[in-house]
Amino acid sequence: RVFAASSAPPCVSRAARATMQGNVPHVPAILQPTEDDIQKLLAAEVHIGTNESSSKMGEYIYTRRPDGLHLIDLAKTWEKLMLAARIIVAIENPDDVVCISARPYGQRAVFKFSQYTGAHCMAGRFTPGTFTNQLTRNFREPRLLIVTDPRPDAQAVKEASFVNIPVIAFSNSDAPLDNIDVAIPGNNKGKLSIGLLYWLLAREVLRLRGTIERDQPWSVPVDLFLYRDPEELEKAEEPAAPEPAAPVPLEQPAFDPLQVPLVPGEEAAAGVGAAAPQPLASMEGFAPAPEYQPAAAAPMGGEWSAPATGVA
């Protein structure tokens, strides 16, 4: 499992520590988080913001670390998660809820959220005019819009404001909140944080609808909402290459100068199974060849005449 239980770091706010004990303000007792939920939020670094902060996000920031990173109040994060879930449940037709993520880390989370809640997802680039131009192929008229980050999804937020569509957005410490109706403070730049926030939101929606029991853990693991690198998936799916077998050394016969092999023609003429020629044991019984003696040369001088044949 990606998320393991760990103690709260000293940088967590007092409200977050109170949240671990189930004392989130403005949240009914039945919707209070468990210790395991807060441990997941801490393990996924949902409370880690950026070096910059916007003026409208100041109420959700608890403090700033010495290294410059802003820390988000997890009590406010949980409070807004419960509010967003109650708004989503109020929509009668789940398909009228559209969730968008142009950021790659949130595309898998958006797809899984729509799969379990019945919402419509738009992962990747948002086509301009989807909410305002009826001539576009993917024209839709949703009743609620959920965006992963107001900056990459600014075009969808802008068009939603033209047609009076309420917008729920996961917002980091530097996120602009123009035309945002419900801002859920949290780290929307980490793949673990984005997946966990969508998982918590989907679980609470199913609990409010009565699909799953509140006192029972959800059978869907958080890992299904997390981003996966395509290169790592390809490496995992590739079968392991078999190890090459060790080469077997070939035994070469010793060379024998007296062993004369047959050429292919002679081997065929000799027939299958013909005995190979045996080496000569000795040179006994062979007479030496006569010495070469040249013929006598013809006398030089005088006329040359053909020999007499006795025929007149």
Residue pairs with C-beta under 8 A, 6 or more apart in sequence:
1 221
1 222
1 223
2 43
2 44
2 192
2 222
2 223
2 226
3 39
3 40
3 43
3 44
3 196
3 222
4 43
5 36
5 39
6 39
6 42
6 43
8 16
8 17
8 20
8 38
8 42
9 42
11 63
11 65
11 71
12 42
12 47
12 71
12 74
13 47
13 62
13 63
13 71
13 73
13 74
13 75
15 24
15 25
15 62
15 73
15 74
15 75
15 76
16 38
16 42
16 47
16 62
16 73
16 74
16 75
18 24
18 75
19 33
19 38
19 74
19 75
19 78
20 35
20 38
20 39
21 35
22 29
22 32
22 33
22 34
23 32
24 32
24 33
24 75
24 78
24 79
25 75
25 79
26 79
27 78
27 79
27 82
30 214
31 82
31 204
33 78
37 78
37 200
38 74
40 196
40 200
40 222
41 47
41 74
41 77
41 78
41 196
42 74
43 192
44 187
44 190
44 192
44 193
44 195
44 196
45 187
45 190
45 192
45 193
46 72
46 74
46 77
46 186
46 187
46 193
46 196
46 197
47 71
47 72
47 73
47 74
47 77
47 186
47 187
48 69
48 71
48 72
48 187
48 190
48 193
49 61
49 69
49 70
49 71
49 72
49 172
49 173
49 174
49 187
50 69
50 70
50 172
50 173
50 174
50 189
51 68
51 69
51 70
52 70
52 173
52 174
53 61
53 70
53 173
53 174
54 173
54 174
54 175
54 176
54 177
56 176
56 177
56 183
57 171
57 172
57 173
57 174
57 175
57 177
57 183
57 185
59 76
60 72
60 73
60 76
60 77
60 171
60 173
60 183
60 185
61 70
61 71
61 72
61 73
61 173
61 185
62 71
62 72
62 73
63 70
63 71
64 70
64 71
65 71
70 173
72 172
72 173
72 185
72 186
72 187
73 185
76 185
77 184
77 185
77 186
80 182
80 183
80 184
80 185
81 184
81 197
81 200
81 201
81 204
82 204
83 182
84 146
84 168
84 182
84 184
84 201
85 201
85 204
85 205
85 208
86 208
87 144
87 166
87 168
87 182
88 97
88 117
88 119
88 144
88 146
88 168
88 201
88 205
89 205
89 208
89 209
91 97
91 143
91 144
93 143
94 117
94 118
94 119
95 118
95 119
95 120
96 120
96 142
96 143
96 144
97 117
97 118
97 119
97 120
97 142
97 143
97 144
97 146
98 119
98 120
98 121
98 122
98 140
98 142
98 144
98 145
98 146
99 110
99 113
99 114
99 119
99 120
99 121
99 122
99 145
99 146
99 147
99 148
100 110
100 121
100 122
100 123
100 126
100 145
100 146
100 147
100 148
100 153
100 156
101 107
101 109
101 110
101 121
101 122
101 123
101 147
101 148
101 149
101 153
101 194
102 124
102 125
102 126
102 148
102 149
102 152
102 153
103 148
103 149
103 152
103 188
103 189
103 194
104 227
105 189
105 190
105 191
105 194
105 195
105 227
106 148
106 149
106 188
106 194
106 198
106 227
107 123
107 124
107 227
108 195
108 225
108 226
108 227
108 228
109 148
109 194
109 195
109 197
109 198
109 199
109 225
109 226
109 227
110 121
110 122
110 123
110 148
110 198
111 121
111 123
112 198
112 199
112 202
112 224
112 225
113 119
113 121
113 198
113 201
113 202
113 225
114 120
114 121
116 202
116 206
116 220
117 202
117 205
117 206
119 146
120 140
120 142
122 130
122 156
126 153
126 155
126 156
127 136
127 138
128 155
128 159
129 135
129 136
129 139
129 159
130 136
130 138
130 139
130 140
130 156
130 159
131 139
131 140
131 141
131 142
131 156
131 159
131 160
131 162
131 163
131 165
132 159
132 162
132 163
133 139
141 163
142 165
143 165
143 166
144 165
144 166
144 168
145 156
145 157
145 160
145 165
145 166
145 167
145 168
146 167
146 168
146 169
147 153
147 156
147 157
147 167
147 168
147 169
147 170
148 169
148 170
148 188
148 194
149 169
149 170
149 172
149 175
149 188
149 189
150 157
150 169
150 171
150 175
150 176
150 177
150 178
150 180
151 175
151 176
153 169
157 167
157 169
157 178
157 179
157 180
158 179
160 166
160 167
160 179
161 167
161 179
166 181
166 182
167 179
167 180
167 181
167 182
168 180
168 181
168 182
168 184
169 175
169 177
169 180
169 182
169 183
169 184
170 184
170 186
170 188
170 194
170 197
171 177
171 180
171 183
171 184
171 185
171 186
171 188
172 185
172 186
172 187
172 188
172 189
173 185
175 183
175 188
177 183
184 197
184 201
186 193
186 197
187 193
187 194
188 194
188 197
191 226
191 227
192 226
194 227
195 222
195 225
195 226
195 227
196 222
196 225
198 225
199 220
199 222
199 225
202 225
203 212
203 218
203 220
206 212
206 218
207 213
207 214
212 218
256 279
258 279
258 280
259 276
259 279
260 277
261 276
262 270
262 274
262 276
262 277
267 274
